[in-house]
Amino acid sequence: MTRVSIVGGSGFGGGEVLRLLLSHPHVEVGQVTSRRLAGKPVTKAHPNLRGATALKFIHPDELLPCDVLILALAHGEAVRQWDALAPMAERFIDLSADFRLRDPAVYETAYGAHPRPELLETFVYGLAEAGREALRGATHVATGGCNATVSALAVLPFHEAGIIEPDRSVLDVKVGSSEGGARGNSASHHPVRSGVVRPYKATGHRHATEVEMLLSEYGPARVHLSVTAVEMVRGSSVLAHLFLKEAVTSRDIWAILRGRYGSEPFVRLVSERTGDYRFPEPKLLSGTNYCDIGFELDEASERLVVVAAIDNLMKGAAGQAVQALNLMLGWDEVAGLGFPGLHPI
């Protein structure tokens, strides 16, 4: 068994990683750290795991070496603590934005100057559908942001096919409250957030740089990303407006999607044309590692509207990390990730 420990295990992302690893066929969970809850059962933060584990949180200073260390820390903490963490494992998966961007100059435009730019080139981006081969045998992986993940999966096939204008992709993302993390703030306070449709980043969202980095593999690309907070707990859904270079049919779009994703274990194409679920719905994806993708072609305006949805805590974080872990260690890519979701929920 491979011993995997989690640093920063009391948050939503760390809790989902723990949930997945507890039933993973090849993993033994070593330690789970939390400064705030050190000494208390992990079920204090994650009551859904009652009866599934007797693990207790440890203080980060008590961390012991393991085979793989998964970092579920707040932005900036993984890089700040890197010198202490680096000797603790041979392989690392980081869920934060600290190591996602390869170019220090691009990182600076999104987050400010990187304190350890030499580390960026040592990490592989964690989205398997955008770079599976790079993950095989990798030792350092940075998972993608949830908004970047759902957006990239929606638009990548059409940039790759070269049928859309590369600088006009308009990405309208709706996200649930869990994206804000487990520690509440004024924006996530329930009486304030309840009932709102709040555009909290109409322009300049940091995740746009990730999407552009992935699309740059197929030539220069620019995306226009807006993110709106809506009243749901889990989920990230994108309405991607793509503008076509040439006339295409729905049959052409299906051919592109099936050619790109037909063999992907965690991308499901939604082909219904009638009914309540003819477009991807994040609610149906709660707890799963799937991304559902559908589309509608607006032939009158030469516009392709692609709809994609994920669970932001799963395909956008913990599930993506476990999928990357499976590829890193040569296991079945779907190990520990088979949950198909619930309906109704």
N, C-alpha and C positions, 0 to 999 in steps of 0.2 A: 504493500500500500504506500502511496505517496502522501507525505505529511505536509499539509497545507495550513498555514496560520493566517489570521486576518488582523490587520492593524486598523483600528478605527471601526470596531464592530458594532457600536451601539446605534449608528445611524440607519436610515432606511436602506441605503445601498449595501452596507455591511451586513445587515440583517438578511437581505435577500441572498447574498452570497452564502451566508451560513446555512440558510434553509436549503439551498441547492446542494451544497457540499455534504450535508448530513446524510443525504440519500445517494450520493455519488458512488458508483461501484468500485472506483479505484482510489478513493481519497479517504484518509484519516484526518479529521480536523484536529490540529494541534492546539493552538492557543488563539484566543480572541481578546484583543486589547480594548480598554476604555479607561481613560483617566478618571472620568466622572463616576463610573460605576464599578471601579476595580473592587474585586472581592464579592460582588453580587452575582447571582445567577444570570446567564444571558437572557433568560426568560423575563427578567425585569424590564428589559427594553423590547423584547420580542415575544410577547405572550402567546403568539401562534405556535411557538416551538415547545410549549409545555408537553412534557412526556416524551419529546423527541431527543432531548439531550440533558445531561447534568452538568454541562460545562459552566464555568464561571468566568467572568471577565477578569483579566489580569491587568496590572499597570504596565504601560509600555516599557518601563525600565526593567521589567522581569521577563521580557521576551527572550525565548531561546531559539537557537538555529533550527531551521526546517528546510524542506525541499523547495517549497514555493511560498512566497509571501504575497498576499493580496492586500493592496493598500486602498482603504476606503476612507481617506482623510479629506478634510476640507481643502479647497484650493490653496496652494502655496505651502501646505504642510509637508507633503511628500518630498519636495525638493529641499525644503529647509532641514528636514531630518535625514536626508539621504546618507550622509556619512555614517550615521549610527545604524541605519537600516541595511546598508549595502552588505555588511559581513554576515547578515542573518540568513541568507538563502542564496541558492544558485540562480533561481528564477523569480521574476517579479511581474505582477500585473497591477497597474495603477489605474484606478477609476476616476481620478481627477483630471484636470486640464493641464497639469504641470508639464507633461511630456508629449502631448498630442501633436504638436506642430513641429515639423522638421527644421524649418528655417527660423533662426533667431530673430531676423528682421520682421518676419510675419508675426511671430509671437509677440514682439514688442508692440506692434500696431494694435493687437487685440487685448493684451494683458499688461503691457509695460515690459521693461527690460527683464530678460530671464536671468536669475541669479547664477545659474550654472549652465550656460548655453552649450558647453561641451557634452552635456549628457543627452541633449535632444537627439542626436544622430544614433544613440545606442538603443533607442526604443522603436519598436514596430507598432504601427497603428492597428488597433484590435478588431476592426470590422472585417470578419472573414470574407464576406461577399465582395469586398473591395480589394482584398489582398491575401487570399488564403495561403498561397505558397510561402509568403514571407513569414507567416506565423508558424509554419512547421519547423520545429526545432529552435524557435526563438527563445531567448532568455529574458528579454525585457519587452513588455507589451504595455501600451497605453490605450485604454478603451476610448471609444468615441463618445462625444456628448450626445444626449438623447435627441435633441433637436437636429443636430448634424446627422445622426444616424438615420432618422426617418426621412429627412430631406434628401440625403445622398442616395438612399435606396430607391426613392421615388424617381429621381432624375438621371441617375447614372446610366441606365441603358440607352437613353435617348441622346445623351452627349456622346457616348461611345459609338452609337450608330451614325452620328453626324447629321441628324435630320432636323435639329432645332438650332435657333440662333443662340450662340454660346454665351452671349452677354445679357440676355433678357429673361432669365429664369426668375420668376417671382414666386417666392415660397412663403405661404401664409400658414403659420404653425399655431395650433391651439394646444395648451398643455395643462395638466392637472397640478394640484397643489403640492404633491409629493416631490415635484421637481425642486421646490424650495428647501428641502431637507427636513430633518427631524426637529431642529430647534426653531421654534416659532419666531416670527417678527411681526411688525405692524401690518404688513401686506398680507400675511397668512392668517391673521387672527380671524376666527370663523365669522363673527358678526360683520366684519369688514369685507371679507372675501365672498361671503355667501350671496349668490345671485348676480355676481358681476360678470361682465365680459370686458376685461381690462387689458388693452394693449400695453404691455410693460416694456417692450423694446420694439418700437415701430421701425427703427432703422439702426444699423450699426451693431447688430447682435454678434457676439464673439464667435458663435458657432458657424457663421458664414465663412470664416477663414478655413475651417475644417472641410466644409463642403467643397470649396474652391480648390483646396489642396488635393482632394481625391479626384476631382474632375480634371485637374491639370494634366493627369496622365493621358488625356485624350485631346489635349490642346488647350489654349488659353480659354479661361472660363470666368464668368462673374455671375454671382447670384445675389438676389435682392431679398433678404430674409426679414420677416416681421414675426414677432411672437406675442401671442395673446393668452392671458391667464383666464381659464374658464372654470366653472364649478364642477370639477370631477377630481378624484383623488389620484388615480393612476391614469396615465395615457398621454401620448403625444401623437397628434394627427396633423398631417400637412396637406394643404390644397396647393398643388404646384401648377402654376400657369406657365406653360412652355409654348413658344411661338415657332411655328414650323417654317423651314426654309422652302419646302415644296409640298405639293398636295399629296396626302397619304390617306389611306382608308383604315377603318377599324381593324380589318384583317392584317394590315401592315403592322399596326401597333401591337396586336397580339403576337405576331411573329417575332417582333423584337423582344417583348417581355418573356415569351416562352424560351426564346433562344438564350437569353441572359440568365433567367431564373428557373428554368424548367427542372433542373437537377438540384436546386438549392434546398436543403432540408428545412430551412426556417423562413422561406419566403413563400407565401401563398397568394396566388392570383385570384382575384374576386371577379368572376365572369358573369354573375347574374345581371340581368338588365331590367328586372322588375322586382318589387317587394321591398320590405323595410331594410334589408341588409344588402342592397345592391352596390353599396360602397363600403369600404373598410370602416369598421367601428372599433375604436380603442377599448370600449367596455368589454367586448368579447375576448380581448387579448390579455385581460388581467391575469398575471401570474405566469404568462407564457413567454417563450423566446421567439415568437413568430412576428414577422412583419407582413401584414396584408396589404396588397396593392391592387388598385383598380383604376379605371380612367373613363373619361368621356371626351369624345372628339367634337369640337365646335368647328365644323367645316366652314361656316359662314365667316368666321374671323381668323381662320388658319391658326386656331389655338387648340392645344392639347392640354386638358386638365387632368392631372394625375393625382389620385388620392391614396395616401399611405398612412398606416397607423401601426403603433407599437405600444407596449407597456414600457413607459420610460424607465422604470426600475429594473426591467428585465432585459429586453433586447437593447435598451438604451443604457444599460449599466451591468448588473450582476449576471444576467444570462449571456450577454456578449462576452463577459470575462470568463465564464465557465466554458463557453464554446471555444474561446481562444486557448484556454488551458488544455482542453482536449486536443487541439491541434498541436500545441507546443510539445506535448508529451506523446504524441502518436497514438492516441486513443480514438475510439469511435467518436466522431464529431458530435453526435447527438447524446452522448452519455450524460445522464442526469438531467436532461432537458426535455423529456418527452411529454410533459403535461400539456394537454390540448386546449385548456380553457374551460369555462363554464357558461351555460346558458339555461335559464335566465340568471342574471346576477344583479 
